[in-house]
């Protein structure tokens, strides 16, 4: 089979089925497309059909899209510094040529902040690769699964893209347990890993918004929130309030009691076993007790 001039790895076929069947492909042809995308083996007759019919259509569609997308898709333009936009467009075109048939996105503080450290380029590819730095260009590689993450839902609101970005459902596992773990990680970062705090805090704020059914902040809003909390003299109290209110709107009183009570008992034991970290454990115990009390009052 001839080498494809297009890439199936970044196409969300399942979510597009109703739009392309039967308008472009039959159900049988769509099944072959999915097999090809998932690297399932094809029989000789299926390979022949794919090459003879399906691949020709895909090449034609890809050629049309390439012409259509010679100009980038710009999201959140009102938040982008106008003088940065021409350079951003040129950089996107440059990396679009470098990563042919890949979804390439330019994002980050370069677009909206007077001061920035680097220019972020995201490449969606079949395989994850180690991030790369070329001067002030930071290239990160993600697989198509990223389309269904909170991270991408935030990024897509303020970026330049060589492809139109369609809204995708969040399938990343976000739950009471993941949020609890993240809160505990943040408190550890404050005391022992301050250099990692801003990254953990971004995840924390995104999960909080998602669990509270609030609009997800774009990358500029997320940076403003993160910077404000880190620079605050009472960031622990701010984080505690965010944590408490998020849980209050996320779970029932019984769910919170069943989840937090064992953790409270566990931290009580740990505070006795490791007196050096007693204040840290007591802080967590007190916060969890506050959440349970608040939830019970609302009944």
C-alpha positions in Angstrom: 0.0 0.0 0.0 1.3 3.5 -0.9 2.5 5.8 1.8 -0.4 8.1 2.9 0.0 11.8 2.4 -2.3 12.3 5.4 -2.3 11.2 9.0 -5.2 9.3 10.6 -3.7 9.4 14.1 -5.0 12.9 14.9 -8.5 12.5 13.4 -11.3 11.9 16.0 -13.1 9.4 13.7 -15.7 8.1 16.2 -17.0 11.6 17.0 -17.1 12.4 13.2 -19.0 9.3 12.1 -22.4 10.9 11.8 -20.9 13.7 9.6 -19.0 11.5 7.1 -21.3 8.4 6.9 -22.9 8.1 4.4 -21.9 11.5 3.0 -18.3 10.5 2.2 -17.9 6.9 3.1 -20.1 3.8 3.5 -20.3 2.2 7.0 -18.0 -0.6 5.6 -15.4 2.0 4.5 -15.7 3.8 7.8 -14.9 0.5 9.6 -11.8 0.1 7.4 -10.7 3.6 8.3 -11.0 2.8 12.0 -9.1 -0.4 11.5 -6.3 1.4 9.8 -6.2 4.1 12.5 -6.0 1.5 15.2 -3.3 -0.5 13.3 -5.5 -3.6 13.0 -4.4 -6.0 10.2 -6.3 -5.8 6.9 -6.9 -8.6 4.5 -5.5 -8.4 1.0 -8.9 -7.5 -0.4 -9.4 -4.8 2.3 -6.0 -3.4 1.5 -6.9 -3.2 -2.1 -10.2 -1.5 -1.4 -8.5 1.0 1.0 -5.9 1.9 -1.6 -8.2 2.0 -4.5 -11.2 3.9 -3.0 -10.8 5.2 0.6 -7.2 6.5 0.4 -7.9 8.4 -2.8 -10.8 10.2 -1.1 -8.7 10.9 1.9 -5.9 12.3 -0.2 -8.3 14.6 -1.9 -9.9 15.8 1.3 -6.4 16.4 2.8 -5.4 18.4 -0.2 -8.5 20.6 0.1 -7.9 21.1 3.8 -4.3 22.1 3.3 -5.4 24.9 0.9 -8.1 25.9 3.3 -5.8 26.0 6.3 -3.0 28.0 4.8 -4.2 30.7 7.2 -4.1 29.6 10.8 -7.1 29.3 13.1 -6.8 31.9 15.8 -8.6 31.3 19.1 -8.9 34.0 21.8 -7.7 36.7 19.5 -8.9 39.5 21.9 -6.4 38.2 24.5 -3.4 38.1 22.2 -1.0 41.0 22.1 -1.5 42.5 18.6 2.2 43.0 17.9 3.0 39.3 18.7 0.4 37.9 16.2 2.4 38.3 12.9 5.4 36.5 14.5 3.1 33.8 15.9 1.6 33.2 12.5 5.0 32.9 10.8 6.2 30.5 13.5 3.1 28.3 13.1 3.6 28.2 9.3 7.3 27.3 9.9 6.5 24.4 12.2 3.6 23.4 10.1 6.1 22.7 7.3 8.4 20.9 9.7 5.7 18.6 11.0 3.7 17.8 7.9 0.3 16.2 8.4 0.5 16.8 12.1 -1.7 19.0 14.2 0.5 21.9 15.4 -0.5 24.5 18.0 1.3 27.6 19.2 0.3 28.6 22.7 1.6 30.0 26.0 2.5 33.3 27.6 4.2 34.6 24.4 0.8 35.3 23.1 -0.6 37.3 26.0 2.2 38.3 28.4 4.7 41.1 28.1 7.3 38.9 29.8 7.7 35.3 28.7 10.4 32.6 28.9 9.8 30.7 25.8 7.3 30.0 22.9 5.3 26.9 23.3 4.6 24.6 20.3 2.4 21.6 20.8 2.6 18.8 18.2 -0.1 16.0 18.2 1.4 12.8 16.9 0.9 9.1 17.2 3.7 8.7 19.7 4.8 10.8 22.7 8.3 12.1 22.5 10.7 13.9 24.8 10.1 17.6 24.8 12.6 19.6 22.8 14.1 23.1 23.2 15.5 25.1 20.2 16.5 28.5 21.5 13.4 30.0 23.0 11.1 27.5 21.2 9.7 24.7 23.5 8.2 21.8 21.6 5.9 19.3 23.5 4.6 16.2 21.9 1.2 14.7 22.8 -0.9 11.8 21.5 -4.5 12.4 20.4 -5.7 11.4 23.8 -4.8 14.9 24.9 -7.9 16.3 23.0 -10.0 14.9 25.9 -8.0 16.5 28.7 -8.6 19.5 30.9 -5.2 20.8 29.8 -6.2 20.9 26.2 -9.7 22.3 26.9 -7.8 25.3 28.5 -5.2 25.6 25.8 -7.6 25.6 22.9 -9.3 28.7 24.1 -6.2 30.8 23.5 -3.9 29.6 20.7 -3.0 29.5 17.1 -3.7 26.2 15.3 -3.0 24.8 11.8 -6.3 22.9 12.1 -9.7 23.8 13.2 -10.2 22.6 16.8 -13.5 20.9 17.5 -14.8 20.7 21.1 -14.3 17.3 22.6 -15.8 15.7 25.7 -13.5 15.4 28.7 -12.7 11.8 29.3 -9.7 12.3 31.5 -10.4 10.8 34.9 -11.3 13.6 37.3 -12.9 12.7 40.6 -13.1 13.4 44.3 -10.1 11.0 44.7 -7.9 12.7 42.1 -8.7 16.2 43.6 -7.9 15.0 47.1 -4.6 13.6 45.9 -3.8 16.8 44.1 -4.5 19.0 47.1 -2.2 16.9 49.3 0.5 17.1 46.6 0.2 20.9 46.5 0.8 21.2 50.2 3.8 18.9 49.9 5.1 21.1 47.0 4.7 24.3 49.1 7.0 22.9 51.7 9.4 20.7 49.7 9.1 21.3 46.0 8.3 25.0 45.4 9.7 24.9 41.9 6.9 22.4 40.9 4.1 24.3 42.6 2.9 26.3 39.6 2.4 23.1 37.6 0.5 21.3 40.3 -1.5 24.4 41.0 -2.6 24.7 37.4 -3.9 21.2 37.5 -5.6 21.9 40.8 -7.4 25.0 39.5 -8.5 23.2 36.3 -9.9 20.2 38.3 -11.6 22.6 40.7 -13.4 24.5 37.9 -14.4 21.2 36.2 -15.7 19.6 39.4 -17.6 22.8 40.3 -19.1 22.9 36.8 -17.5 26.3 36.2 -16.1 27.5 32.9 -12.5 26.3 32.5 -10.0 29.2 32.5 -7.9 29.8 29.4 -4.1 29.8 29.6 -3.9 33.5 30.3 -6.6 33.4 33.1 -4.9 30.3 34.5 -1.5 32.0 34.7 -3.1 35.1 36.4 -4.8 32.9 39.0 -1.7 30.8 39.6 0.6 33.8 39.9 -1.8 35.6 42.3 -2.0 32.6 44.6 1.7 32.0 44.7 2.5 35.7 45.4 -0.1 35.9 48.1 1.0 35.9 51.7 -1.8 33.5 52.7 -1.8 31.1 49.8 -2.4 28.1 52.1 -5.7 29.7 53.2 -6.7 30.5 49.6 -6.0 26.9 48.6 -7.9 25.6 51.6 -10.9 27.7 50.7 -10.8 26.5 47.0 -10.5 22.9 48.1 -13.3 23.2 50.7 -15.8 24.8 48.4 -15.0 22.5 45.5 -15.7 19.4 47.6 -18.8 21.0 49.0 -20.3 21.3 45.4 -18.9 18.0 44.2 -20.0 15.3 46.6 -22.8 14.5 49.1 -22.3 14.7 52.9 -22.2 10.9 53.1 -19.7 10.6 50.3 -17.4 13.1 51.9 -17.7 11.5 55.3 -17.0 8.0 53.8 -14.0 9.3 51.9 -12.4 11.8 54.4 -12.9 10.0 57.7 -10.4 7.2 56.9 -7.9 9.8 55.8 -8.4 11.7 59.0 -7.7 8.6 61.1 -4.7 7.7 58.9 -3.2 11.2 59.4 -3.8 11.0 63.1 -1.7 7.9 63.2 1.0 9.4 61.0 1.3 12.5 63.1 2.1 10.3 66.1 4.5 8.1 64.1 6.3 11.1 62.5 6.1 14.0 65.0 8.4 16.0 62.7 5.6 16.4 60.2 2.8 16.8 62.8 1.8 20.3 61.8 1.4 19.2 58.1 -0.8 16.3 59.1 -2.8 18.4 61.6 -3.4 21.0 58.8 -4.9 18.3 56.6 -7.0 16.8 59.4 -8.4 20.2 60.3 -9.3 20.9 56.6 -11.0 17.6 56.1 -13.0 18.0 59.3 -14.1 21.5 58.1 -15.3 20.0 54.9 -17.3 17.3 56.6 -18.8 19.8 59.1 -19.8 22.2 56.3 -21.4 19.4 54.3 -23.4 18.2 57.3 -24.7 21.7 58.0 -26.2 21.8 54.5 -28.4 18.8 55.0 
